[in-house]
């Protein structure tokens, strides 16, 4: 089998040249900053990776320092805002994961140019640092954003430890600064800080209750939160914050749609290139499978439409890859697996970019996507997309209802609508647009394709400011998003 050209096309993007630009804001009438009916003396932020500042597949010093919460706190200083302390990670590159040797820590993702193909895609920067315990004053913290948090894990003490196989809730990024690891909770710590002189809070939890499921190709239903559990946990978490200080006001953000995340849009459904000889060779291997489908269709055991959908035929050029699909009719009793080729309704996830066309287990006869089906964790089918999107819609309705129930103290920050505007090309600052991509200079997502980059966090901070100003008659000055870094230019080549 001649597979030498496959890897050439498995990278995500081919970038052109980039031009550095300077953007000037138009002159505006200067208004005196004021807190209006709110008090920003001590702001507390609680949330997940979005609040923590997780970017490029890691939490590192620059990302942490450029989270929307930090930017928002900076903008609150002219209206009485005080210090905003974060559990410093003290890491230049952060921790993306371990190298294939299982021991060497790798740092954040960057855009790199493949010297063989000239194509550009994400790759670890090199050595990283495994997070260590926070040694500062835990009682003085303001930011309680913890990457990976769901509503449930924000409420249970197991999130802080112990780190044992029997405790899947353990999160080292919380354990490192938990007030009492194994006993305290994220919400409890945030509420305690709010009760200790806090005057305002931001709350952005819930995304991982559905996006965690989707990011894994909807392959693990156990991690998809039910509507009733989401509502109960949201009520408990948000209620705990409101009760911590009956005078404090807060801003609550909602969940973005799947289609705005580059993670689901960078790898095309037909990402598998084959030459004529390889296509003909592989087609021979699927003759028996295709023949079995035709026989079962003739017997009326599957429809003609399903037979057509499941039939595997490769051609010279770009092809859909062979993939598992649990929603197909179970034909294992007839010796036929639940596989088909991907089509234009499927959304491969970003991680497939480095797995497609690779020999599984080092066996050259088992090439992922050709002779070995791509696993469920790498693809969102149309049914899975609709399921995930329905959850996002339901969860956002519950978030809106919770805010409305305490409308005298809370305001909704509609990040979902904002990112939809980004997707449609309707967002810019000083003439510089923000795009739903990872491509510099205007791409608004970090290299992992899920989390906003620093420039996008500045836009999000401004979205919070707009909502807060409108709700309580404040005049918090907005940030200049163009003063914050987007993604770095590709390296290598």
C-alpha positions as CSV (number, residue, x, y, z in Angstrom):
1,X,0.0,0.0,0.0
2,X,1.4,3.4,-1.0
3,X,0.6,5.8,1.8
4,X,3.5,8.2,1.4
5,X,1.3,11.1,0.4
6,X,-1.3,10.9,3.1
7,X,0.5,12.8,5.8
8,X,1.2,15.7,3.5
9,X,-2.5,16.5,3.5
10,X,-3.4,15.8,7.1
11,X,-2.3,19.2,8.4
12,X,-5.0,21.7,8.9
13,X,-4.1,24.9,7.2
14,X,-1.7,26.4,4.8
15,X,-0.9,29.9,5.9
16,X,0.1,32.7,3.6
17,X,2.1,35.7,4.6
18,X,1.2,37.9,7.5
19,X,1.4,41.7,7.8
20,X,1.7,43.5,11.1
21,X,-0.8,46.3,11.3
22,X,-1.4,49.2,13.7
23,X,-5.0,50.1,14.4
24,X,-6.2,53.5,15.7
25,X,-9.5,54.0,17.5
26,X,-11.7,56.8,16.3
27,X,-11.9,59.8,18.7
28,X,-14.6,59.4,21.3
29,X,-16.3,61.6,23.8
30,X,-14.7,60.9,27.1
31,X,-17.1,60.1,29.9
32,X,-16.2,60.0,33.6
33,X,-15.8,56.4,34.9
34,X,-18.4,55.5,37.5
35,X,-19.6,52.4,39.3
36,X,-23.2,53.3,39.0
37,X,-25.4,51.2,41.2
38,X,-22.8,48.4,41.6
39,X,-19.7,48.1,43.8
40,X,-16.5,46.7,42.3
41,X,-14.2,47.0,45.3
42,X,-13.6,43.2,45.4
43,X,-14.5,41.1,42.4
44,X,-14.6,37.3,42.6
45,X,-14.6,35.1,39.5
46,X,-15.6,31.4,39.4
47,X,-15.7,29.2,36.3
48,X,-13.8,26.7,34.2
49,X,-10.9,27.1,31.8
50,X,-12.5,30.2,30.2
51,X,-12.2,32.0,33.5
52,X,-8.8,30.5,34.3
53,X,-7.3,31.7,31.0
54,X,-6.5,28.3,29.6
55,X,-5.2,28.7,26.0
56,X,-3.3,26.7,23.5
57,X,-4.1,23.4,25.3
58,X,-2.4,24.6,28.5
59,X,-2.5,27.0,31.4
60,X,0.6,29.1,31.5
61,X,1.6,32.5,32.8
62,X,0.8,34.6,29.7
63,X,-2.5,32.9,29.2
64,X,-3.4,33.2,32.9
65,X,-2.5,36.9,32.9
66,X,-4.7,37.6,29.9
67,X,-8.0,35.9,30.9
68,X,-11.1,38.0,30.5
69,X,-11.4,38.0,34.3
70,X,-8.0,39.7,34.7
71,X,-8.7,42.1,31.9
72,X,-12.1,43.0,33.4
73,X,-10.6,43.6,36.8
74,X,-8.0,45.9,35.3
75,X,-10.8,47.9,33.6
76,X,-12.7,48.2,36.9
77,X,-9.8,50.0,38.7
78,X,-11.0,53.5,37.6
79,X,-14.4,52.7,39.1
80,X,-13.1,51.5,42.4
81,X,-11.9,48.0,41.6
82,X,-9.3,46.6,43.8
83,X,-6.6,43.9,43.6
84,X,-7.4,40.7,41.6
85,X,-5.2,37.9,42.7
86,X,-4.8,34.7,40.7
87,X,-3.3,31.3,41.7
88,X,-0.1,31.9,39.7
89,X,0.9,28.9,37.6
90,X,4.5,30.3,37.2
91,X,5.1,28.4,33.9
92,X,6.2,29.8,30.6
93,X,4.9,27.0,28.5
94,X,2.4,25.2,30.8
95,X,1.6,21.5,30.5
96,X,-0.1,20.1,27.4
97,X,0.5,16.5,28.1
98,X,3.2,13.8,28.2
99,X,5.5,12.9,25.3
100,X,5.2,9.4,23.8
101,X,7.8,8.2,26.4
102,X,5.1,8.8,29.0
103,X,7.4,10.8,31.2
104,X,8.6,14.0,29.4
105,X,6.1,16.9,29.9
106,X,5.2,18.9,26.8
107,X,4.2,22.5,26.7
108,X,1.5,24.5,25.1
109,X,0.5,24.2,21.4
110,X,2.0,26.5,18.8
111,X,1.6,26.8,15.1
112,X,4.5,25.0,13.4
113,X,5.5,24.5,9.7
114,X,6.2,21.0,8.7
115,X,9.6,21.1,6.9
116,X,8.7,18.3,4.6
117,X,5.4,19.5,3.4
118,X,5.4,23.2,4.1
119,X,2.0,22.8,5.8
120,X,1.1,24.5,9.1
121,X,-0.6,22.9,12.1
122,X,-0.6,22.8,15.9
123,X,2.2,21.0,17.8
124,X,3.6,21.2,21.3
125,X,6.2,24.0,21.7
126,X,8.6,21.6,23.3
127,X,9.3,21.0,27.0
128,X,6.6,22.1,29.5
129,X,6.1,22.1,33.2
130,X,3.8,19.9,35.2
131,X,1.7,22.2,37.5
132,X,3.0,22.6,41.0
133,X,1.2,23.7,44.2
134,X,0.3,27.3,44.6
135,X,2.5,28.8,47.4
136,X,0.9,32.2,47.7
137,X,-1.9,33.4,50.1
138,X,-4.9,31.2,49.3
139,X,-7.2,33.4,51.4
140,X,-6.4,36.4,49.1
141,X,-7.4,34.8,45.8
142,X,-10.0,36.3,43.5
143,X,-9.9,34.0,40.5
144,X,-11.4,30.5,41.1
145,X,-11.5,29.4,37.4
146,X,-10.5,25.8,37.2
147,X,-9.9,24.1,33.8
148,X,-12.1,21.1,33.2
149,X,-14.7,22.0,35.8
150,X,-18.3,21.0,35.4
151,X,-21.1,22.2,37.6
152,X,-20.8,18.9,39.5
153,X,-17.1,19.0,40.0
154,X,-17.3,22.6,41.2
155,X,-19.5,21.4,44.0
156,X,-17.8,18.3,45.3
157,X,-14.7,18.0,47.5
158,X,-13.3,15.0,45.5
159,X,-12.2,17.5,42.9
160,X,-9.4,18.6,45.2
161,X,-8.3,15.0,45.9
162,X,-7.2,12.5,46.7
163,X,-5.4,11.6,43.5
164,X,-6.3,7.9,43.3
165,X,-7.8,5.8,40.4
166,X,-11.1,5.5,42.3
167,X,-11.5,9.3,42.2
168,X,-12.1,10.4,38.6
169,X,-13.2,13.8,39.8
170,X,-9.7,14.8,40.9
171,X,-8.4,17.9,39.2
172,X,-4.8,18.9,39.9
173,X,-5.5,22.4,38.7
174,X,-7.9,22.9,41.7
175,X,-5.9,20.8,44.1
176,X,-2.9,23.1,43.7
177,X,-4.8,26.0,45.3
178,X,-7.7,24.4,47.1
179,X,-8.2,25.9,50.6
180,X,-8.4,22.4,52.0
181,X,-7.7,19.7,49.4
182,X,-10.1,16.8,49.6
183,X,-12.5,18.8,51.8
184,X,-13.1,22.2,50.2
185,X,-14.9,22.8,46.9
186,X,-14.4,25.3,44.1
187,X,-17.8,27.0,44.7
188,X,-17.2,26.9,48.5
189,X,-13.8,28.6,48.2
190,X,-15.2,31.2,45.8
191,X,-18.2,31.9,48.0
192,X,-16.0,32.2,51.1
193,X,-13.9,34.8,49.2
194,X,-17.1,36.7,48.2
195,X,-18.4,36.5,51.8
196,X,-15.1,38.0,53.0
197,X,-15.6,41.5,51.7
198,X,-16.5,40.6,48.1
199,X,-18.8,43.1,46.3
200,X,-19.2,41.7,42.8
201,X,-18.7,38.3,41.0
202,X,-18.6,36.7,37.6
203,X,-19.9,33.2,37.1
204,X,-19.2,31.1,34.0
205,X,-19.8,27.4,34.5
206,X,-21.8,24.9,32.5
207,X,-19.8,24.7,29.2
208,X,-18.0,21.5,30.2
209,X,-21.4,19.8,31.0
210,X,-21.9,19.5,27.2
211,X,-18.7,20.5,25.4
212,X,-16.6,17.9,27.3
213,X,-18.9,15.3,25.7
214,X,-18.7,16.9,22.3
215,X,-15.0,17.4,22.3
216,X,-14.6,13.6,22.7
217,X,-16.7,12.9,19.7
218,X,-19.8,12.2,21.8
219,X,-18.2,8.8,22.6
220,X,-18.9,8.9,26.4
221,X,-22.6,9.5,27.3
222,X,-21.8,9.2,31.0
223,X,-20.2,12.7,31.0
224,X,-23.2,14.4,29.3
225,X,-25.2,16.2,32.1
226,X,-29.0,15.7,32.1
227,X,-31.2,18.7,32.0
228,X,-32.6,18.1,35.4
229,X,-29.1,17.7,37.0
230,X,-27.9,20.8,35.2
231,X,-30.8,22.8,36.6
232,X,-30.3,21.5,40.1
233,X,-26.5,22.0,40.1
234,X,-26.7,25.5,38.5
235,X,-29.3,26.5,41.2
236,X,-27.0,25.2,44.0
237,X,-23.8,26.7,42.6
238,X,-25.3,30.1,41.7
239,X,-27.4,30.2,44.9
240,X,-24.3,29.6,47.0
241,X,-22.6,32.6,45.5
242,X,-25.7,34.8,45.9
243,X,-26.1,33.8,49.5
244,X,-22.4,34.4,50.3
245,X,-23.1,38.1,50.3
246,X,-26.7,39.3,49.9
247,X,-25.5,42.7,48.7
248,X,-23.1,41.5,45.9
249,X,-24.1,41.7,42.3
250,X,-22.9,39.4,39.5
251,X,-22.6,38.7,35.8
252,X,-23.4,35.3,34.4
253,X,-22.2,34.0,31.0
254,X,-23.7,31.3,28.9
255,X,-22.4,28.5,26.6
256,X,-21.2,28.9,23.0
257,X,-22.5,26.9,20.1
258,X,-20.5,24.1,18.6
259,X,-20.3,25.5,15.1
260,X,-18.2,28.5,16.3
261,X,-15.3,26.4,17.6
262,X,-12.5,25.8,15.1
263,X,-11.9,22.4,16.9
264,X,-14.9,21.1,14.9
265,X,-14.1,22.9,11.6
266,X,-10.4,22.5,10.8
267,X,-10.3,18.9,9.7
268,X,-12.4,18.4,6.5
269,X,-14.6,15.3,6.2
270,X,-12.7,14.3,3.1
271,X,-9.3,14.6,4.6
272,X,-7.9,11.4,3.2
273,X,-5.9,11.7,-0.1
274,X,-5.2,8.5,-2.1
275,X,-3.6,7.9,-5.5
276,X,-5.3,5.7,-8.1
277,X,-3.2,2.6,-7.3
278,X,-3.8,2.8,-3.5
279,X,-7.5,3.4,-4.0
280,X,-7.8,0.4,-6.2
281,X,-5.8,-1.8,-3.8
282,X,-8.0,-0.7,-0.8
283,X,-11.2,-1.2,-2.8
284,X,-10.3,-4.8,-3.3
285,X,-10.1,-5.3,0.5
286,X,-13.7,-4.0,0.9
287,X,-15.3,-6.2,-1.9
288,X,-16.5,-8.8,0.5
289,X,-17.9,-6.2,3.0
290,X,-19.8,-4.3,0.2
291,X,-21.1,-7.6,-1.2
292,X,-22.5,-8.5,2.2
293,X,-24.3,-5.2,2.4
294,X,-25.8,-5.8,-1.1
295,X,-27.0,-9.3,0.0
296,X,-28.6,-8.1,3.2
297,X,-30.3,-5.2,1.3
298,X,-31.6,-7.8,-1.2
299,X,-33.1,-9.7,1.7
300,X,-34.8,-6.6,3.1
301,X,-32.7,-6.6,6.3
302,X,-31.3,-3.1,5.6
303,X,-32.7,-0.4,3.3
304,X,-31.1,0.5,0.0
305,X,-30.4,3.9,1.4
306,X,-28.4,2.3,4.3
307,X,-26.6,0.0,1.9
308,X,-25.5,3.0,-0.1
309,X,-24.5,4.9,3.0
310,X,-22.3,2.0,4.3
311,X,-20.7,1.0,1.0
312,X,-17.0,1.8,1.0
313,X,-15.5,3.0,-2.3
314,X,-12.2,5.0,-2.6
315,X,-11.1,7.0,-5.6
316,X,-8.0,8.9,-6.7
317,X,-8.0,12.3,-4.8
318,X,-9.7,13.4,-1.6
319,X,-11.8,10.7,0.2
320,X,-14.0,10.4,3.2
321,X,-12.3,8.1,5.7
322,X,-13.6,4.8,7.1
323,X,-15.2,5.4,10.5
324,X,-17.2,3.6,13.1
325,X,-20.8,4.7,13.5
326,X,-22.8,3.2,16.4
327,X,-26.0,4.5,15.0
328,X,-25.9,2.1,12.0
329,X,-28.0,-1.1,12.0
330,X,-26.1,-3.7,14.1
331,X,-25.0,-6.3,11.5
332,X,-22.4,-8.0,13.7
333,X,-24.5,-11.2,13.6
334,X,-23.8,-11.3,9.9
335,X,-20.1,-10.6,10.4
336,X,-20.3,-7.0,9.2
337,X,-19.0,-4.1,11.4
338,X,-20.8,-0.8,11.9
339,X,-18.6,1.2,9.6
340,X,-19.0,3.7,6.7
341,X,-17.1,6.5,5.0
342,X,-17.3,10.0,6.4
343,X,-19.5,12.5,4.5
344,X,-20.1,16.2,4.5
345,X,-22.5,16.0,7.5
346,X,-19.8,14.7,9.8
347,X,-17.5,17.0,11.9
348,X,-14.1,15.4,12.6
349,X,-12.4,16.8,15.7
350,X,-9.1,18.6,15.7
351,X,-7.2,15.6,17.3
352,X,-7.9,13.5,14.2
353,X,-5.4,15.7,12.3
354,X,-2.5,13.8,13.9
355,X,-4.2,10.4,14.0
356,X,-5.6,9.9,10.4
357,X,-3.5,7.8,8.1
358,X,-1.3,6.6,11.0
359,X,-0.5,3.0,11.5
360,X,-2.3,1.8,14.6
361,X,0.0,0.1,17.1
362,X,2.8,0.4,14.5
363,X,1.1,-2.2,12.3
364,X,1.4,-1.0,8.6
365,X,-1.7,-3.1,7.7
366,X,-3.9,-1.1,10.1
367,X,-4.0,2.4,8.8
368,X,-6.5,4.6,10.6
369,X,-9.2,5.8,8.2
370,X,-8.3,3.3,5.5
371,X,-8.0,-0.3,6.7
372,X,-8.8,0.6,10.3
373,X,-12.0,2.6,11.1
374,X,-11.6,6.0,12.8
375,X,-12.9,5.6,16.3
376,X,-16.1,7.3,17.6
377,X,-14.0,9.7,19.7
378,X,-12.7,11.4,16.6
379,X,-15.9,12.4,14.9
380,X,-19.2,14.0,15.6
381,X,-21.9,12.6,13.4
382,X,-24.9,14.7,12.4
383,X,-27.0,13.0,15.1
384,X,-24.4,13.7,17.7
385,X,-24.1,17.3,16.6
386,X,-27.9,17.8,16.9
387,X,-27.9,16.1,20.3
388,X,-25.1,18.3,21.6
389,X,-26.6,21.5,20.2
390,X,-30.0,20.6,21.7
391,X,-28.2,20.4,25.1
392,X,-26.5,23.7,24.6
393,X,-29.9,25.3,23.8
394,X,-31.6,23.8,26.8
395,X,-28.7,24.7,29.2
396,X,-28.6,28.3,28.0
397,X,-32.4,28.6,28.6
398,X,-31.8,27.3,32.1
399,X,-29.0,29.8,32.6
400,X,-31.2,32.7,31.3
401,X,-34.0,31.6,33.6
402,X,-31.7,31.5,36.7
403,X,-30.5,35.0,35.9
404,X,-34.0,36.3,35.4
405,X,-35.0,34.8,38.8
406,X,-32.5,37.1,40.5
407,X,-32.6,39.9,38.0
408,X,-32.2,42.6,40.7
409,X,-28.7,41.2,41.3
410,X,-27.6,39.4,38.2
411,X,-27.1,40.2,34.5
412,X,-26.7,37.8,31.6
413,X,-23.6,38.0,29.4
414,X,-24.6,36.5,26.1
415,X,-21.3,35.0,24.9
416,X,-23.2,32.6,22.7
417,X,-24.7,35.4,20.6
418,X,-21.4,37.3,20.6
419,X,-19.4,34.3,19.2
420,X,-22.2,33.7,16.6
421,X,-21.5,37.3,15.5
422,X,-17.8,36.5,15.3
423,X,-18.6,33.6,13.1
424,X,-20.6,35.8,10.8
425,X,-17.7,38.4,10.6
426,X,-19.6,41.1,12.4
427,X,-17.1,41.8,15.2
428,X,-14.1,44.2,15.0
429,X,-12.2,46.7,17.0
430,X,-10.6,49.8,15.5
431,X,-11.1,48.3,12.0
432,X,-9.4,45.0,12.9
433,X,-11.8,42.0,12.7
434,X,-12.2,39.0,15.0
435,X,-12.6,35.7,13.2
436,X,-13.7,32.3,14.4
437,X,-10.3,30.7,13.5
438,X,-6.8,30.0,14.8
439,X,-5.1,31.9,11.9
440,X,-3.2,35.0,12.9
441,X,-3.5,37.9,13.0
442,X,-7.3,38.0,13.4
443,X,-8.1,34.5,14.6
444,X,-9.9,34.7,17.9
445,X,-9.3,31.2,19.1
446,X,-6.1,29.9,20.6
447,X,-4.2,27.1,18.8
448,X,-6.2,24.3,20.5
449,X,-9.3,25.4,18.6
450,X,-11.5,25.6,21.6
451,X,-10.4,28.3,24.0
452,X,-10.3,32.1,23.1
453,X,-6.8,33.7,22.8
454,X,-5.8,36.8,24.7
455,X,-7.2,39.2,22.1
456,X,-10.5,37.4,22.1
457,X,-10.5,37.5,25.9
458,X,-10.3,41.3,25.7
459,X,-13.4,41.3,23.5
460,X,-15.2,39.1,26.0
461,X,-14.2,41.4,28.9
462,X,-15.8,44.2,26.9
463,X,-18.9,42.1,26.5
464,X,-19.1,41.8,30.3
465,X,-18.5,45.5,30.6
466,X,-21.3,46.4,28.2
467,X,-23.8,44.2,30.1
468,X,-22.7,45.5,33.5
469,X,-22.8,49.1,32.4
470,X,-26.2,48.8,30.8
471,X,-27.7,46.9,33.9
472,X,-26.4,49.2,36.7
473,X,-25.7,52.5,35.0
474,X,-22.0,52.1,35.4
475,X,-19.3,53.5,33.1
476,X,-16.5,51.0,33.2
477,X,-14.0,51.9,30.4
478,X,-13.6,49.2,27.8
479,X,-10.3,47.6,26.9
480,X,-8.5,47.9,23.5
481,X,-8.5,44.3,22.2
482,X,-5.8,45.2,19.7
483,X,-3.4,45.8,22.6
484,X,-3.6,42.1,23.5
485,X,-1.8,39.3,21.6
486,X,-3.5,36.9,19.2
487,X,-1.8,33.7,18.1
488,X,1.9,33.7,17.5
489,X,3.1,33.3,13.9
490,X,4.1,29.8,12.8
491,X,7.6,28.7,13.5
492,X,9.9,26.2,11.7
493,X,10.0,25.5,8.0
